[in-house]
Amino acid sequence: MKRNAFSFLGAMGCIALLTPGSPVWAVTGVQVGATGKTYASAGLECALHPLSGMSPMIQTGLYNPRKNAKASVSLNGTPIATVTFYNPDTRVWVANQVNTVVVALDRKTADTYAFDASSDQINICIPDTSGNSTNGEIETAASGKSYATVTPGCAFNPRTGHGQPFVNLFDNGAYLLNVSVNNVPLTQLSGTSPTHTPVFLSAGLNVISAANAALSIDYYVRDGGTGSCTLPQ
């Protein structure tokens, strides 16, 4: 796979395309529509979708709403949510294309936001791992500093209380590696102890990272299926 310009580490780097009648200014990571009554994220974010795993999304809704405020939110022409004073925000999961999000206050008044999630990959939230090498059941990162098992096993996860798919991640030398899964810090590995850790997988595509400070970041992508599994008898 060809590495695209999207910075997975930042996970916020795709800036919204501005179109006539859409956002006129932005503040603190959001952009406010021309009406001054709605807002959207300043750019795409990567978050954990309950079924698909790491996926691109934006947050949108009413900006400083009054108690009688109400608006309908649509994605690429399809209605997906209604926002009100009591529920002013909604997440919008976007597709691998240029997406148009409209927040309509009424039939004549609406703000339009455009987000470009198109890339040469199915999901821009999934990093390029083409530099990794696989030998049987072991995938080694391009840096050579870590490796991970390929096929998920099944084990009891005390945090969730049920059987869950997992893979093992190993430190491949005397490196200090900060391990995260789906942007959530998990543990720290070293060349002494501990040298490996199980990584439990959520439903859909999971991104595992092992960062050696600012020197390198190893990435692994694993499919967690439904996020649960049957423990062996």
Residue, then its C-alpha position, 0 to 999 in steps of 0.5 A: m500500500k502506498r503511504n498517504a499524506f494523512s498523519f495517523l499519529g496526529a489522527m486529526g490532520c485532514i483539514a475540511l474543505l471550505t465551500p461557499g456558504s460553509p464555515v467562515w472561521a474556526v476556533t479551538g479545533v472546530q469550525v463555525g458555520a456561516t449562520g453562526k448557529t452550527y459547528a463541525s470539527a475542524g478536521l477528520e478524527c480517527a475514533l473507534h467505531p463499534l463495528s468497523g474499528m478505527s474509522p474516520m469521523i467528525q463531530t457536528g451540531l448546534y453552536n451555543p443553541r437556544k432552548n428551542a433550537k433544532a437542526s437536522v444533520s445529513l451526510n451526502g444527502t442522507p439524513i442521519a440525526t436530529v440535534t436539539f438544545y438537549n442533545p446538541d451534538t452528534r458523531v458522523w462517520v464518513a466514507n472513503q470519499v469527499n463527504t458533505v455534511v449539512v446541518a439544516l436549521d430549517r428548509k431555507t437555512a443550513d450550513t455545509y461542511a466538506f471533509d475529504a476522506s478519500s485515499d488510496q486505502i479503504n480507510i485513512c485511519i489505517p496506517d501503511t504497514s507495507g514495510n513490515s515483513t511476515n514470516g509464518e505467524i510473525e510480523t516484524a516491523a520495518s524498524g526491526k524493533s518489535y514483532a507481533t503474532v499474526t493470527p489472533g488467539c482467544a483469551f479471557n479479558p478481565r477488563t471486559g469480562h469475556g473472551q476476546p481476540f488478542v495478539n502478542l506484541f514483542d520487544n525485539g531488543a533492548y528498546l523502550l517501547n510505548v505500546s498503544v491500541n487504537n490510540v489508547p496507551l496500553t503498556q511499556l515494554s523494554g529489553t529486560s522486563p516485560t519483553h512482551t504483552p498481549v493486546f486485546l482486539s476490539a471489533g473491526l480493524n485495530v491499530i497497534s503501535a509501538a513507539n520508541a520515543a521520537l525515533s520510530i513508531d511501529y504499526y500493526v493492523r489486526d481484524g478483531g472480528t466481532g470483538s468477542c470469541t469463544l474460549p477453548q474448553 
